[in-house]
Amino acid sequence: MDEKRIQSEAITKASLLQDLKNLNIDPSGTLLVHSSMKSIGQVEGGPDAVLDAISEYMRDGLLVLPTHTWAYMKENVDFHVAETPSCVGVLTELFRKRPGVVRSLHPTHSVAALGRDAAEFVSGDERYDTPCARGSAWGKLLDLRAEILLIGVDLTKNTFIHGIEEWLNIPGRLSEQPTQLYAIKPDGTRISAPVRAHTAPVWDHYSKVDDILTDKGAMRKGRFGQADARVCDTARMTELLSAMLRIEPDLFLDGTAIQPQRFPGIL
């Protein structure tokens, strides 16, 4: 489609609903959304219209947005679940405040959820001392065979890949000792929630598998408003990347191009 035509078309709640349908997202499944509001373009109704569209589309399923606070927690020890702002975009900050949305108590990598079994989905994350534990919301995404929608952002923003590395116990990805943090519930209850932080900035190199995920059917691409969109299949992505990481644990440690011959029977 011509770029000028894309820019001239009105972006509305209705058009965004159609975009979600065109992306073939399961409206009764589980969907995690990473996003850049700016990339979507000028939407009639602004960020709230975007959230209205995604929430309406997923009304029969479970909608999840990250509400990370790792930037805030670098200088604080108390995470107030009802007050501490998200550091990963305007849509996440607005979403967590919406009626019916519930937020997990993880002090650095919380998520907010709306819809089917949302409270159960976010429960218990404060028990884990790592960002993306297998029993946390990040692991539950795999259990639910969720899809991950990346709107205007690439794989470097895909927190789920941190989870895959964590579940495989890839060395050198987390600090040896946790930082003592606390989760503060809405009623003021203060819960001890120590967390080990991510160390090596491997996320900078997650995009090196972009073509591989697409070619192997673990990711498809499309549009959402004016933004490039990627839809990742958590189950297929986990299977593929786990197989690759077992062969090459430092796969994401640098930007070196992937050599297919290193992964016989996989690539």
C-alpha positions in Angstrom: 0.0 0.0 0.0 1.3 3.5 -0.9 2.8 5.3 2.1 0.9 8.5 1.4 -2.3 6.6 1.3 -1.6 5.0 4.6 -0.9 8.4 6.2 -4.1 9.9 4.7 -6.5 7.3 6.0 -8.4 8.0 9.2 -7.4 5.8 12.1 -10.4 5.1 14.2 -11.5 2.5 16.8 -13.4 0.8 14.0 -10.3 0.7 11.7 -8.1 -0.7 14.5 -10.7 -3.4 15.2 -10.4 -4.4 11.6 -6.6 -4.3 11.8 -6.8 -6.8 14.7 -9.0 -9.0 12.7 -6.7 -8.8 9.7 -3.8 -9.9 12.0 -5.8 -13.0 12.7 -5.6 -12.7 16.5 -7.8 -15.1 18.4 -10.4 -12.9 20.2 -11.2 -15.6 22.7 -7.6 -16.4 23.5 -4.9 -14.6 25.5 -3.1 -11.6 24.1 -0.1 -9.7 25.5 0.6 -6.3 23.9 3.9 -4.4 23.7 3.3 -1.0 22.1 4.5 2.3 20.9 1.6 4.7 20.8 3.4 7.2 18.6 4.0 4.6 15.9 0.2 4.0 15.4 -0.3 7.5 14.1 -3.0 10.1 14.8 -5.9 8.1 16.2 -9.4 9.6 16.6 -9.9 9.5 20.3 -6.2 9.1 21.1 -4.7 6.4 23.3 -8.1 5.6 24.9 -9.5 4.7 21.5 -6.6 2.3 21.0 -7.3 0.6 24.3 -11.0 0.6 23.7 -10.4 -1.2 20.4 -8.1 -3.8 21.8 -10.2 -4.4 24.9 -13.4 -4.8 22.8 -11.7 -7.2 20.4 -10.5 -9.3 23.3 -13.7 -9.1 25.4 -14.2 -12.9 25.3 -10.6 -13.6 26.1 -7.8 -12.2 28.3 -5.9 -9.0 27.5 -2.5 -8.4 29.1 -0.2 -5.4 29.0 3.2 -5.1 30.7 3.3 -2.4 33.4 7.0 -2.7 34.3 8.6 -0.5 36.9 12.2 -1.5 36.8 13.3 2.0 35.9 11.5 3.4 39.0 12.8 0.7 41.3 16.4 1.5 40.5 16.0 4.3 43.1 13.2 3.0 45.2 12.4 -0.1 47.3 8.6 0.1 47.6 6.4 -0.8 44.6 2.9 0.5 45.2 0.7 -1.6 42.9 -2.0 1.0 42.7 0.3 4.0 42.3 3.7 3.3 40.9 3.7 4.3 37.2 4.6 2.0 34.4 7.8 2.8 32.5 7.0 1.1 29.3 4.6 3.4 27.4 1.5 5.5 27.7 -0.9 2.7 26.8 0.4 0.6 29.6 0.0 3.4 32.1 -3.5 4.2 31.0 -4.5 0.6 30.8 -3.6 -0.3 34.4 -5.9 2.4 35.7 -9.0 1.3 33.8 -12.0 -0.3 35.5 -11.8 -4.0 35.8 -8.0 -4.2 35.2 -5.9 -6.0 37.8 -2.2 -5.6 38.2 0.3 -8.2 39.5 2.5 -7.5 42.6 5.9 -8.1 41.0 8.0 -5.0 41.9 9.9 -4.7 38.6 8.1 -6.7 35.9 4.4 -6.5 36.7 1.6 -7.0 34.2 -2.0 -5.7 34.1 -4.8 -7.9 32.9 -8.4 -7.6 31.8 -10.9 -10.3 31.1 -11.2 -14.0 31.6 -9.6 -15.1 34.9 -7.6 -11.9 35.1 -7.2 -12.0 38.9 -5.9 -15.5 38.9 -3.6 -14.8 36.0 -1.8 -12.0 37.9 -1.8 -13.6 41.3 1.4 -14.8 43.0 4.1 -13.0 41.0 5.5 -11.4 44.1 6.6 -14.8 45.3 9.4 -15.1 42.7 12.8 -13.5 42.9 13.4 -13.3 39.2 11.7 -11.1 36.6 10.0 -13.8 34.4 9.7 -17.0 36.5 8.1 -20.0 34.9 5.3 -19.9 37.5 4.7 -16.2 37.0 2.4 -14.4 34.6 5.2 -14.7 32.0 5.1 -18.5 32.2 1.3 -18.6 32.3 1.4 -17.0 28.9 3.0 -20.1 27.6 0.5 -22.4 29.5 -2.3 -20.5 27.8 -0.6 -20.6 24.4 -0.9 -16.8 24.3 -0.1 -14.6 21.4 2.1 -11.5 21.7 1.3 -8.4 19.7 4.2 -6.0 19.1 2.8 -2.7 17.9 5.5 -0.4 16.4 8.2 -2.2 18.4 10.5 -5.1 17.5 11.7 -8.2 19.3 14.0 -6.2 21.5 10.9 -5.2 23.5 9.6 -8.8 23.7 10.0 -9.5 27.5 8.8 -13.1 26.9 12.2 -14.0 25.4 13.8 -13.1 28.7 11.5 -15.8 30.2 12.7 -18.4 27.7 16.3 -17.7 28.7 15.4 -17.8 32.4 13.6 -21.1 32.2 16.6 -22.7 30.5 18.9 -21.3 33.2 21.1 -19.6 30.7 24.1 -18.4 32.8 25.0 -14.8 33.2 21.5 -13.4 32.6 20.6 -12.5 36.2 22.4 -11.0 39.2 23.7 -13.5 41.7 22.0 -11.8 44.6 18.5 -10.3 44.8 17.8 -6.7 45.7 15.5 -6.4 48.6 12.3 -4.8 47.3 8.7 -4.6 48.7 5.3 -4.8 47.1 2.6 -2.5 48.6 -0.9 -3.7 48.2 -3.8 -1.2 47.9 -4.7 -1.7 51.5 -1.1 -0.8 52.5 0.1 -4.3 53.3 3.9 -4.4 52.7 5.2 -7.7 51.3 8.8 -8.6 51.0 9.6 -9.2 47.3 13.4 -9.5 46.6 14.3 -9.5 42.9 17.4 -10.5 40.9 17.9 -8.1 38.0 18.7 -8.7 34.4 22.4 -8.1 33.8 23.8 -8.7 30.2 21.8 -6.5 27.8 20.9 -9.5 25.5 17.6 -7.9 24.6 19.5 -5.6 22.2 20.1 -8.7 20.0 16.7 -10.4 20.1 15.9 -9.1 16.6 18.5 -11.3 15.1 15.9 -14.1 15.1 13.2 -11.9 13.4 13.5 -13.7 10.0 13.8 -17.1 11.6 10.7 -16.7 13.7 8.8 -15.6 10.6 10.1 -18.3 8.3 9.3 -21.0 10.9 5.8 -19.9 11.5 6.4 -18.6 15.0 5.6 -15.0 14.1 3.6 -13.2 11.4 3.6 -9.5 10.4 1.0 -6.9 9.5 -0.2 -3.4 10.3 -2.0 -1.7 13.2 -2.8 1.8 12.3 0.3 3.1 10.7 2.5 0.8 12.8 4.3 -2.3 11.8 2.9 -5.2 13.8 4.3 -8.5 14.8 2.3 -11.4 16.3 4.3 -14.0 18.1 3.0 -17.5 18.9 4.4 -18.2 22.5 4.4 -22.0 22.1 6.1 -22.1 18.7 8.5 -19.4 19.7 9.4 -21.2 23.0 10.0 -24.5 21.2 12.2 -22.9 18.5 14.3 -20.6 20.6 14.7 -23.2 23.4 16.1 -25.7 20.8 18.5 -23.0 19.5 19.6 -21.8 23.0 20.4 -25.4 24.1 22.9 -25.6 21.3 24.2 -22.0 21.7 23.4 -20.5 25.1 25.1 -17.2 24.2 22.9 -16.8 21.1 21.8 -13.4 22.1 25.0 -12.2 23.8 26.0 -10.2 20.7 24.8 -9.3 17.2 26.7 -11.9 15.3 24.7 -13.3 12.4 23.2 -16.7 12.9 24.8 -19.6 11.1 22.1 -22.1 10.1 24.6 -24.9 10.0 25.0 -24.5 13.7 21.4 -25.7 14.2 20.9 -28.9 12.2 17.4 -30.1 12.1 16.1 -26.8 13.6 16.9 -24.3 10.8 
